[in-house]
Amino acid sequence: MATLGIVNLLKILRLMPEGALLDGGPEGEVLLPIAQVPRNSEVGQALKVFVYLDEDGHFAATTRIPLAQRGDVAHLKIAAVNRTGAFLVWGMPKDLFLPWKEVKFEQKGQVREGQRILVILFTDDEGKMLASTRLEEFLSDEAEGFQEGDKVNLVIGERTDLGVRVIVNHRYWGMVHNNEIFGTLTRGEVREGYIKALREDRKLNISLSAPGYAKIDAVAQALLDVLKRQGGHMAVTDKSKPEEIYAQFGISKKVFKQTLGALYKARRILIEADGIRMAPTK
């Protein structure tokens, strides 16, 4: 079954001079132009294609995958602006349309050619792909189906007094509190994060680093890798400043100290007055 605005896996029904006719299920046959049909394709073979509406309003397919799909939040560059709205670069031949009515009033001054803007992609009643900056109308403050420690995809949103709002898995709002932030977070940046807490109000608290031992194990391997690249010694200790530790490893001083302790206990490193050193192997 062909679904508009996302990547589909569709089987080839027929091969013709014009291209491949793909099985769109209830939507009928979907044409993939001959220039995009992979060499040696066969009837019955499944192809990964992005499905959209062509100029005549018919389902069409392309093997070109856009920067974002329907339901995704993305930080896209503005290619042009006119009286009807803005046109965004999204990796397809035809730019993505952002109508003025889908731009929040306070953001209208930010819509300028060459700038980037945070939008969500959706299809209108006619099936046309559009963008909107009105994320609140598409995202939920209340989440479900998560467990503490789950890894999630994040898009960085705006800063607040409490921390930074983030978009979780393109569907929910979450919060990275100030005490979890040790570096610069840029609006529109894509990061991995973890569910830190499941609140009673079903809102999500997010951590940028893995919880518990999973976090320490990952940091331990990264630290050992850095030690190897630097000849087995680094001039950093548990007395180093938090900002120096974050610059090296992207973690808090607390996690760094926990990791040093675990590596020392495992006899993987030596802790010296001027830094840490890889322990000699037996």
LUMTORDREN-825837 format. One record per atom (N, C-alpha, C): residue number from 0; atom name; x, y, z negated. Coordinates in pm, whole numbers, plus 50000, padded with zeros to 5 digits. Each point is the difference from the previous one (the first is absolute). Example, Ala and Ser with C-alpha at 12.3 -4.5 7.8 and 13.67 -1.06 7.14 Angstrom:
2
0_N_51319_49431_49220
0_CA_49911_50119_50000
0_C_50090_50120_50000
1_N_49965_50105_50072
1_CA_50082_50119_49994
1_C_49923_50109_49927
END
This chain:
282
0_N_50084_49879_50000
0_CA_49916_50121_50000
0_C_50087_50125_50000
1_N_49973_50091_50092
1_CA_50077_50124_50010
1_C_49946_50104_49903
2_N_50090_50061_49923
2_CA_49962_50104_49905
2_C_50072_50128_50035
3_N_49925_50108_50014
3_CA_50057_50128_50040
3_C_50095_50057_49896
4_N_50108_50061_50048
4_CA_50086_50080_49915
4_C_50105_49925_49923
5_N_50010_49869_50019
5_CA_50100_49922_49929
5_C_50067_49902_50096
6_N_50106_49938_49953
6_CA_50068_49897_50079
6_C_49921_49871_49990
7_N_49970_49941_50114
7_CA_49925_49875_50009
7_C_50089_49890_50059
8_N_49963_49877_49973
8_CA_50062_49885_50065
8_C_49893_49939_50090
9_N_50012_50024_50132
9_CA_49897_49959_50095
9_C_50057_49903_50104
10_N_49920_49901_50035
10_CA_50043_49900_50097
10_C_49974_50046_50144
11_N_50086_49958_50089
11_CA_49985_50030_50142
11_C_49894_49907_50060
12_N_49898_50061_50062
12_CA_49897_49922_50068
12_C_50035_49977_50147
13_N_50048_50109_50063
13_CA_50033_49993_50142
13_C_50116_50094_50030
14_N_50078_49965_50101
14_CA_50107_50085_50050
14_C_49962_50045_50141
15_N_50005_50131_50023
15_CA_49961_50057_50128
15_C_50108_50099_50043
16_N_49994_50047_50123
16_CA_50097_50101_50045
16_C_49998_50127_49916
17_N_49880_50034_49945
17_CA_49987_50123_49920
17_C_50056_49983_49858
18_N_50010_49875_49955
18_CA_50050_49976_49866
18_C_49939_49875_49940
19_N_50001_49992_49868
19_CA_49946_49884_49929
19_C_49867_50038_49936
20_N_49900_49913_50019
20_CA_49873_50018_49932
20_C_50004_49920_49870
21_N_49982_50071_49890
21_CA_50011_49939_49869
21_C_49862_49973_49941
22_N_49993_49901_49914
22_CA_49873_49961_49938
22_C_49968_50095_49885
23_N_49904_50091_50024
23_CA_49959_50095_49898
23_C_49882_49954_49919
24_N_49960_49874_50015
24_CA_49885_49949_49927
24_C_49872_50072_50040
25_N_49918_50043_49904
25_CA_49875_50067_50033
25_C_50019_50128_50083
26_N_50120_50057_49995
26_CA_50025_50124_50076
26_C_50032_49972_50146
27_N_50007_49872_50038
27_CA_50027_49964_50138
27_C_50148_49997_50031
28_N_50032_50001_50128
28_CA_50139_49993_50045
28_C_50069_50136_49984
29_N_50125_49994_49957
29_CA_50078_50122_49977
29_C_50121_49996_50092
30_N_50019_50105_50078
30_CA_50108_50003_50098
30_C_50131_50048_49938
31_N_50104_49922_50023
31_CA_50137_50041_49971
31_C_50068_50025_50134
32_N_50036_50126_50031
32_CA_50056_50032_50132
32_C_50121_49914_50034
33_N_50016_49972_50129
33_CA_50103_49908_50047
33_C_50140_50043_49957
34_N_50025_50130_49990
34_CA_50133_50047_49961
34_C_50037_49961_49858
35_N_49898_49967_49918
35_CA_50026_49967_49860
35_C_49983_49851_49970
36_N_49968_49922_50101
36_CA_49987_49856_49980
36_C_50139_49938_49994
37_N_50035_49934_49889
37_CA_50134_49940_49990
37_C_50026_49899_50111
38_N_50124_49996_50044
38_CA_50038_49906_50106
38_C_49975_49857_49954
39_N_49956_49917_50092
39_CA_49972_49858_49977
39_C_49881_49976_49907
40_N_49912_50099_49988
40_CA_49879_49981_49920
40_C_49910_49897_50067
41_N_49924_49928_49917
41_CA_49914_49893_50050
41_C_49859_50013_49943
42_N_49903_49946_50072
42_CA_49864_49994_49950
42_C_49997_49920_49870
43_N_49929_50053_49900
43_CA_49994_49935_49870
43_C_50101_50052_49901
44_N_50099_50072_50050
44_CA_50102_50058_49912
44_C_49942_50119_49924
45_N_50034_50013_49872
45_CA_49954_50113_49918
45_C_50103_50111_50003
46_N_49953_50122_50023
46_CA_50088_50117_50005
46_C_49962_50097_49890
47_N_50103_50063_49943
47_CA_49978_50104_49899
47_C_49982_50133_50074
48_N_49880_50059_49989
48_CA_49968_50123_50074
48_C_49925_50097_49910
49_N_50015_50127_50030
49_CA_49922_50104_49935
49_C_49879_50028_50087
50_N_49881_50003_49939
50_CA_49876_50016_50076
50_C_49945_50141_49977
51_N_49959_50065_50109
51_CA_49950_50137_49996
51_C_49893_50018_50108
52_N_49939_50117_50004
52_CA_49904_50032_50106
52_C_50071_50076_50111
53_N_49977_49959_50126
53_CA_50058_50074_50112
53_C_49914_50122_50032
54_N_50037_50072_50104
54_CA_49930_50124_50037
54_C_49853_49977_50031
55_N_49966_49877_50041
55_CA_49861_49969_50035
55_C_49922_49941_49883
56_N_50064_49994_49883
56_CA_49932_49945_49883
56_C_50002_49850_49992
57_N_50086_49934_50079
57_CA_50010_49855_49999
57_C_50116_49955_49910
58_N_49986_49881_49943
58_CA_50109_49943_49923
58_C_50120_49976_50090
59_N_50118_50039_49954
59_CA_50123_49978_50075
59_C_50109_49959_49902
60_N_50107_49941_50054
60_CA_50107_49950_49914
60_C_50135_50052_50049
61_N_50092_50008_49906
61_CA_50137_50037_50032
61_C_50093_49924_49906
62_N_50117_49964_50051
62_CA_50100_49936_49914
62_C_50082_50103_49925
63_N_49975_50126_50028
63_CA_50068_50108_49928
63_C_49934_50017_49863
64_N_50078_49990_49894
64_CA_49946_50005_49864
64_C_50019_50141_49945
65_N_49891_50066_49955
65_CA_50010_50138_49950
65_C_50070_50008_49864
66_N_50033_50121_49960
66_CA_50063_50023_49870
66_C_49904_49972_49886
67_N_49871_50012_50026
67_CA_49899_49975_49898
67_C_49874_49948_50068
68_N_49921_49922_49926
68_CA_49877_49943_50052
68_C_49881_50052_49920
69_N_49882_49960_50043
69_CA_49878_50042_49931
69_C_50007_49959_49853
70_N_49970_50095_49912
70_CA_50005_49974_49858
70_C_50133_50029_49936
71_N_50102_50029_50080
71_CA_50133_50031_49946
71_C_50012_50148_49965
72_N_50077_50029_49896
72_CA_50041_50136_49969
72_C_50141_50019_50053
73_N_50023_50108_50074
73_CA_50130_50021_50062
73_C_50035_50148_50002
74_N_50129_50028_50002
74_CA_50051_50137_50005
74_C_50045_50025_50143
75_N_49916_50063_50079
75_CA_50022_50010_50144
75_C_50035_50143_50042
76_N_50079_50007_50107
76_CA_50044_50130_50053
76_C_49892_50060_50090
77_N_49980_50131_49988
77_CA_49902_50071_50081
77_C_50064_50039_50133
78_N_49944_49948_50110
78_CA_50054_50027_50132
78_C_49946_50129_50059
79_N_49875_50031_49971
79_CA_49937_50120_50058
79_C_49877_50037_49916
80_N_49960_50126_50011
80_CA_49882_50050_49929
80_C_49921_50087_50096
81_N_49866_49984_50000
81_CA_49916_50090_50078
81_C_49872_50031_49921
82_N_49901_50060_50063
82_CA_49880_50044_49929
82_C_49916_49884_49949
83_N_50020_49878_50053
83_CA_49920_49885_49958
83_C_50065_49921_49887
84_N_50130_50013_49987
84_CA_50070_49924_49898
84_C_50147_49984_50033
85_N_50060_49895_49946
85_CA_50142_49973_50022
85_C_50016_49862_50063
86_N_50116_49981_50062
86_CA_50032_49873_50065
86_C_50129_49947_49939
87_N_49994_49875_49952
87_CA_50107_49943_49921
87_C_50075_49891_50076
88_N_50129_49997_49980
88_CA_50085_49896_50061
88_C_49983_49872_49917
89_N_49954_49893_50066
89_CA_49981_49874_49927
89_C_50051_49878_50076
90_N_50091_50025_50094
90_CA_50065_49891_50070
90_C_49924_49945_50118
91_N_49894_50071_50042
91_CA_49922_49958_50116
91_C_50008_50106_50108
92_N_49973_49962_50126
92_CA_50010_50100_50108
92_C_49910_50122_49979
93_N_49881_49979_49947
93_CA_49908_50110_49974
93_C_50003_50035_49853
94_N_50024_50128_49967
94_CA_50010_50042_49861
94_C_49869_49979_49926
95_N_50011_49984_49869
95_CA_49885_49977_49912
95_C_49935_50134_49965
96_N_49868_50006_50010
96_CA_49928_50125_49979
96_C_49962_50017_49853
97_N_50030_50118_49948
97_CA_49961_50042_49865
97_C_49906_50120_50014
98_N_49867_49978_49995
98_CA_49906_50112_50016
98_C_50010_50096_49881
99_N_49970_50127_50026
99_CA_50005_50098_49891
99_C_49905_49963_49886
100_N_49887_49938_50033
100_CA_49905_49965_49895
100_C_50054_49891_49905
101_N_50107_49932_50044
101_CA_50061_49897_49917
101_C_50123_50052_49925
102_N_50021_50132_50006
102_CA_50111_50063_49927
102_C_49943_50073_49880
103_N_50050_49970_49881
103_CA_49954_50071_49881
103_C_50034_50148_50012
104_N_49910_50084_49949
104_CA_50013_50144_50017
104_C_50137_50050_49956
105_N_50047_49954_49883
105_CA_50126_50050_49947
105_C_50121_49952_50079
106_N_49980_49906_50094
106_CA_50111_49948_50080
106_C_50007_50061_50140
107_N_49902_50080_50036
107_CA_49995_50050_50138
107_C_50126_50079_50036
108_N_50056_50071_49904
108_CA_50122_50077_50028
108_C_50121_49913_50022
109_N_49993_49872_49960
109_CA_50112_49908_50018
109_C_49999_49933_50137
110_N_49890_50015_50072
110_CA_49987_49933_50130
110_C_50067_50085_50107
111_N_50129_49975_50018
111_CA_50079_50075_50097
111_C_50085_49901_50080
112_N_50018_50032_50126
112_CA_50079_49914_50087
112_C_50139_49976_49941
113_N_50042_49874_50002
113_CA_50132_49964_49948
113_C_50001_49959_49855
114_N_49893_50033_49924
114_CA_49991_49962_49860
114_C_49947_49856_49989
115_N_50017_49942_49882
115_CA_49943_49868_49973
115_C_49884_50014_49902
116_N_49903_49912_50013
116_CA_49881_50009_49916
116_C_49956_49860_49960
117_N_49952_49988_49877
117_CA_49956_49871_49948
117_C_49854_49977_50037
118_N_49973_49894_50074
118_CA_49865_49973_50050
118_C_49966_49853_49981
119_N_49872_49971_50010
119_CA_49952_49863_50008
119_C_49933_49982_50135
120_N_50017_49883_50062
120_CA_49944_49973_50131
120_C_49867_49927_49986
121_N_49902_50039_50083
121_CA_49870_49935_49996
121_C_49939_50006_50139
122_N_49893_49924_50021
122_CA_49926_50006_50125
122_C_49865_50064_49975
123_N_49958_50085_50094
123_CA_49870_50065_49985
123_C_49888_49908_50046
124_N_49878_50050_50004
124_CA_49885_49918_50036
124_C_50009_49945_50142
125_N_50079_50067_50085
125_CA_50014_49954_50138
125_C_50120_49908_50017
126_N_50074_49977_49891
126_CA_50115_49912_50008
126_C_50130_50070_50034
127_N_49999_50133_50009
127_CA_50122_50074_50032
127_C_50086_50015_49875
128_N_50131_49984_50019
128_CA_50093_50013_49889
128_C_50025_50147_49970
129_N_49986_50037_49871
129_CA_50022_50137_49956
129_C_50083_49999_49872
130_N_50046_50120_49961
130_CA_50075_50016_49875
130_C_49925_50097_49910
131_N_50023_49988_49870
131_CA_49940_50089_49902
131_C_50097_50025_49887
132_N_50001_50123_49948
132_CA_50078_50030_49879
132_C_49914_49985_49876
133_N_49874_49967_50015
133_CA_49907_49987_49888
133_C_50013_49860_49937
134_N_50116_49972_49944
134_CA_50028_49867_49949
134_C_49902_49958_49891
135_N_49953_50096_49921
135_CA_49910_49969_49889
135_C_49871_49935_50047
136_N_49961_50025_50125
136_CA_49876_49943_50053
136_C_50018_49855_50045
137_N_50125_49954_50009
137_CA_50027_49865_50048
137_C_50062_49910_49893
138_N_50068_50059_49902
138_CA_50073_49924_49899
138_C_49922_49996_49869
139_N_50021_49895_49924
139_CA_49929_49983_49873
139_C_50093_50023_49882
140_N_49947_50063_49894
140_CA_50075_50016_49876
140_C_50000_49870_49918
141_N_49903_49914_50024
141_CA_49986_49876_49924
141_C_50042_49882_50087
142_N_50089_49919_49943
142_CA_50055_49887_50076
142_C_49959_49868_49937
143_N_50012_49894_50077
143_CA_49969_49867_49949
143_C_50087_49898_50073
144_N_50012_49884_49938
144_CA_50075_49891_50064
144_C_50150_50003_49975
145_N_50047_50087_49911
145_CA_50143_50008_49972
145_C_50032_49937_49865
146_N_50126_49960_49984
146_CA_50053_49956_49872
146_C_50125_50080_49968
147_N_50030_50016_49873
147_CA_50120_50072_49962
147_C_50123_49932_50061
148_N_50086_50082_50059
148_CA_50121_49947_50063
148_C_49985_49977_50149
149_N_49879_50007_50054
149_CA_49981_49980_50145
149_C_50077_50105_50079
150_N_50067_49954_50107
150_CA_50068_50093_50090
150_C_49897_50062_50095
151_N_50010_50130_50023
151_CA_49906_50070_50087
151_C_50076_50095_50092
152_N_49933_50040_50107
152_CA_50054_50100_50090
152_C_49949_50138_49958
153_N_50088_50099_50004
153_CA_49964_50134_49957
153_C_50027_50102_50110
154_N_49914_50100_50006
154_CA_50028_50123_50074
154_C_49996_50112_49898
155_N_50106_50079_49994
155_CA_50011_50104_49897
155_C_49907_50115_50033
156_N_49921_50042_49900
156_CA_49909_50111_50016
156_C_50051_50126_49932
157_N_49910_50071_49932
157_CA_50037_50129_49943
157_C_50039_49987_49854
158_N_50079_50097_49953
158_CA_50042_50004_49861
158_C_49892_50065_49915
159_N_49984_49950_49877
159_CA_49906_50056_49903
159_C_50076_50023_49869
160_N_49932_50050_49899
160_CA_50063_50020_49870
160_C_50042_49868_49938
161_N_49928_49891_50031
161_CA_50029_49870_49942
161_C_50110_49924_50073
162_N_50016_50029_50129
162_CA_50097_49927_50080
162_C_49972_50019_50148
163_N_50004_49891_50075
163_CA_49975_50005_50144
163_C_49889_49903_50036
164_N_49900_50049_50070
164_CA_49894_49912_50051
164_C_50052_49924_50121
165_N_49965_49873_50008
165_CA_50043_49917_50111
165_C_49880_49925_50057
166_N_50011_49963_50127
166_CA_49898_49919_50063
166_C_50048_49856_49997
167_N_49918_49911_49943
167_CA_50038_49861_49977
167_C_49933_49912_50107
168_N_50085_49933_50080
168_CA_49951_49908_50104
168_C_49899_50067_50093
169_N_50014_50131_50019
169_CA_49915_50078_50091
169_C_49853_50004_49957
170_N_49970_49958_49877
170_CA_49859_49989_49959
170_C_49967_50072_49869
171_N_50096_50008_49909
171_CA_49972_50051_49866
171_C_50098_50111_49962
172_N_49952_50084_49908
172_CA_50089_50097_49938
172_C_50069_49936_49879
173_N_50126_50035_49980
173_CA_50071_49958_49882
173_C_50084_50116_49948
174_N_50059_49983_49883
174_CA_50081_50106_49941
174_C_50135_49945_49954
175_N_50107_50067_50045
175_CA_50134_49975_49946
175_C_50027_50111_49901
176_N_50003_49966_49872
176_CA_50016_50102_49897
176_C_50143_50054_49996
177_N_50013_50119_49946
177_CA_50129_50069_50000
177_C_50113_49917_49940
178_N_49970_49920_49897
178_CA_50106_49922_49937
178_C_50044_49880_50085
179_N_49933_49978_50115
179_CA_50038_49894_50093
179_C_50076_50056_50120
180_N_50017_50131_50005
180_CA_50062_50063_50117
180_C_50141_50045_49963
181_N_50100_49947_50072
181_CA_50139_50032_49970
181_C_50071_50064_50119
182_N_49930_50025_50107
182_CA_50058_50065_50117
182_C_49894_50080_50072
183_N_50029_50033_50123
183_CA_49907_50081_50079
183_C_49902_49911_50076
184_N_49874_50031_49988
184_CA_49896_49934_50079
184_C_49945_50101_50099
185_N_49996_49964_50127
185_CA_49959_50091_50106
185_C_49861_49963_50050
186_N_49913_50099_50011
186_CA_49865_49977_50051
186_C_50005_49928_50134
187_N_49925_49892_50013
187_CA_49997_49923_50123
187_C_50100_49887_50003
188_N_50093_49997_49905
188_CA_50101_49894_49994
188_C_49934_49866_49972
189_N_50049_49895_50065
189_CA_49948_49865_49980
189_C_50095_49925_49906
190_N_49946_49943_49893
190_CA_50081_49931_49900
190_C_49931_49870_49959
191_N_50075_49914_49934
191_CA_49941_49887_49931
191_C_49983_50037_49854
192_N_49898_49946_49938
192_CA_49978_50026_49859
192_C_49939_49877_49934
193_N_49969_50015_49873
193_CA_49947_49888_49922
193_C_49887_50050_49909
194_N_49902_49914_49979
194_CA_49892_50034_49907
194_C_50057_49994_49859
195_N_50004_50116_49935
195_CA_50054_50005_49864
195_C_49893_49967_49897
196_N_49880_50050_50021
196_CA_49894_49977_49902
196_C_49864_50000_50069
197_N_49913_49912_49952
197_CA_49860_49998_50044
197_C_49919_50069_49893
198_N_49955_50119_50026
198_CA_49929_50079_49901
198_C_49853_49958_49991
199_N_49939_50030_49888
199_CA_49859_49965_49981
199_C_49909_50072_50098
200_N_50042_50120_50045
200_CA_49919_50073_50097
200_C_50030_49957_50144
201_N_50082_49893_50016
201_CA_50034_49938_50129
201_C_50090_50090_50086
202_N_50058_50103_49941
202_CA_50098_50081_50072
202_C_50137_49935_49986
203_N_50087_50028_50096
203_CA_50128_49930_50007
203_C_50116_50087_49954
204_N_50078_49948_49906
204_CA_50128_50057_49965
204_C_50108_49923_50076
205_N_50087_50072_50067
205_CA_50097_49939_50091
205_C_50142_50023_49951
206_N_50083_49897_50015
206_CA_50143_50012_49974
206_C_50074_49985_50132
207_N_50112_50070_50014
207_CA_50080_49992_50122
207_C_50104_49889_49993
208_N_50011_49934_49887
208_CA_50096_49890_49987
208_C_49931_49877_49947
209_N_50056_49883_50031
209_CA_49938_49873_49963
209_C_49996_49985_49849
210_N_49897_49933_49949
210_CA_49986_49986_49855
210_C_50090_49891_49943
211_N_50036_50016_49875
211_CA_50064_49896_49922
211_C_50122_49938_50064
212_N_50010_49867_49988
212_CA_50118_49930_50046
212_C_50017_50007_50151
213_N_49890_50010_50073
213_CA_50010_50011_50145
213_C_50077_50125_50037
214_N_49974_50108_49927
214_CA_50070_50124_50024
214_C_50149_49986_49968
215_N_50030_49940_49885
215_CA_50139_49986_49958
215_C_50076_49910_50096
216_N_49938_49890_50044
216_CA_50066_49910_50095
216_C_50034_50071_50129
217_N_49906_50079_50051
217_CA_50023_50072_50126
217_C_50110_50103_49984
218_N_49998_50074_49890
218_CA_50101_50103_49976
218_C_50136_49935_49977
219_N_50003_49887_49930
219_CA_50126_49931_49974
219_C_50070_49962_50129
220_N_49925_49946_50095
220_CA_50061_49961_50127
220_C_50049_50123_50077
221_N_49920_50108_49996
221_CA_50041_50123_50068
221_C_50127_50055_49937
222_N_50010_49996_49868
222_CA_50119_50051_49931
222_C_50123_49917_50037
223_N_49985_49868_50002
223_CA_50112_49914_50038
223_C_50044_50026_50143
224_N_49903_50023_50089
224_CA_50034_50030_50140
224_C_50080_50129_50011
225_N_49960_50103_49923
225_CA_50074_50126_50002
225_C_50140_49981_49943
226_N_50012_49923_49892
226_CA_50131_49972_49941
226_C_50093_49934_50102
227_N_49948_49905_50075
227_CA_50081_49932_50101
227_C_50050_50097_50106
228_N_49907_50088_50044
228_CA_50038_50097_50105
228_C_50104_50099_49950
229_N_50005_50024_49871
229_CA_50093_50097_49944
229_C_50122_49934_49936
230_N_50028_49879_50044
230_CA_50121_49934_49953
230_C_49991_49938_49863
231_N_49881_49984_49948
231_CA_49983_49932_49873
231_C_49997_50090_49878
232_N_50006_50132_50020
232_CA_49999_50092_49885
232_C_49920_50125_50033
233_N_49923_50049_49901
233_CA_49925_50124_50017
233_C_50015_50084_49874
234_N_50021_50129_50019
234_CA_50015_50092_49887
234_C_49864_50047_49952
235_N_49918_49905_49957
235_CA_49869_50032_49945
235_C_49975_49904_49884
236_N_49948_50051_49891
236_CA_49975_49918_49881
236_C_49863_50035_49943
237_N_49968_49936_49886
237_CA_49873_50032_49936
237_C_50003_50138_49933
238_N_50115_50065_50006
238_CA_50011_50137_49947
238_C_49983_50105_50111
239_N_49990_49955_50124
239_CA_49986_50092_50113
239_C_49868_50075_49994
240_N_49993_50115_50063
240_CA_49879_50080_49999
240_C_49889_49932_50082
241_N_49875_50017_49960
241_CA_49889_49937_50073
241_C_49996_50035_50148
242_N_50031_50128_50033
242_CA_49996_50039_50141
242_C_50110_49933_50081
243_N_50115_49973_49939
243_CA_50107_49930_50069
243_C_49960_49855_50028
244_N_49936_49938_49902
244_CA_49954_49862_50016
244_C_49893_49993_50109
245_N_49909_50096_49999
245_CA_49895_49997_50102
245_C_50058_50021_50139
246_N_50099_50090_50012
246_CA_50063_50025_50130
246_C_50065_49874_50056
247_N_50054_49916_49911
247_CA_50068_49878_50043
247_C_49902_49888_50032
248_N_49897_49984_49912
248_CA_49917_49880_50009
248_C_49851_50026_50013
249_N_49954_50125_49983
249_CA_49858_50030_50011
249_C_49918_49945_49886
250_N_50060_49987_49880
250_CA_49929_49945_49885
250_C_50025_50089_49878
251_N_49921_49977_49896
251_CA_50018_50075_49877
251_C_50121_49949_49922
252_N_50047_50080_49907
252_CA_50113_49959_49916
252_C_49962_49880_49914
253_N_49874_49995_49956
253_CA_49955_49888_49919
253_C_50013_49868_50075
254_N_49954_49997_50123
254_CA_50009_49878_50081
254_C_50146_49966_50029
255_N_50081_50102_50024
255_CA_50142_49979_50027
255_C_50067_49931_49881
256_N_49972_50049_49880
256_CA_50061_49943_49881
256_C_49953_49856_49977
257_N_49872_49975_50028
257_CA_49949_49864_49987
257_C_50069_49906_50098
258_N_50025_50051_50121
258_CA_50065_49919_50104
258_C_50145_49972_49963
259_N_50071_50102_49951
259_CA_50138_49979_49955
259_C_50005_49893_49892
260_N_49906_50006_49907
260_CA_49997_49901_49892
260_C_49981_49859_50053
261_N_49910_49986_50096
261_CA_49973_49868_50057
261_C_50121_49947_50075
262_N_50067_50086_50077
262_CA_50118_49958_50076
262_C_50117_49968_49908
263_N_50015_50077_49893
263_CA_50109_49975_49905
263_C_49978_49868_49927
264_N_49873_49976_49962
264_CA_49968_49876_49931
264_C_50024_49879_50090
265_N_49975_50019_50129
265_CA_50021_49892_50096
265_C_50146_49990_50044
266_N_50087_50086_49944
266_CA_50143_50003_50028
266_C_50028_50029_50148
267_N_49916_50088_50057
267_CA_50020_50042_50139
267_C_50080_50130_50008
268_N_50001_50080_49892
268_CA_50074_50126_50000
268_C_50074_50017_49868
269_N_50099_50092_50005
269_CA_50069_50045_49880
269_C_49968_50147_49980
270_N_49970_50039_49878
270_CA_49971_50140_49971
270_C_50124_50061_49936
271_N_50060_50098_50070
271_CA_50123_50063_49954
271_C_49974_50145_49965
272_N_50099_50065_49944
272_CA_49982_50139_49956
272_C_49974_50093_50117
273_N_50060_49972_50116
273_CA_49987_50090_50114
273_C_49904_49951_50106
274_N_49927_49891_49973
274_CA_49906_49953_50100
274_C_49968_49853_49982
275_N_49949_49940_50103
275_CA_49966_49858_49998
275_C_50080_49930_50110
276_N_50033_49874_49974
276_CA_50083_49924_50091
276_C_49941_49858_50017
277_N_50010_49949_50119
277_CA_49953_49864_50022
277_C_50089_49904_49922
278_N_49937_49906_49933
278_CA_50076_49900_49925
278_C_50070_49906_50096
279_N_50122_49960_49967
279_CA_50071_49905_50088
279_C_49926_49867_50006
280_N_49997_49942_50118
280_CA_49934_49870_50017
280_C_50095_49890_49962
281_N_49944_49896_49941
281_CA_50083_49888_49958
281_C_50023_49904_50115
END
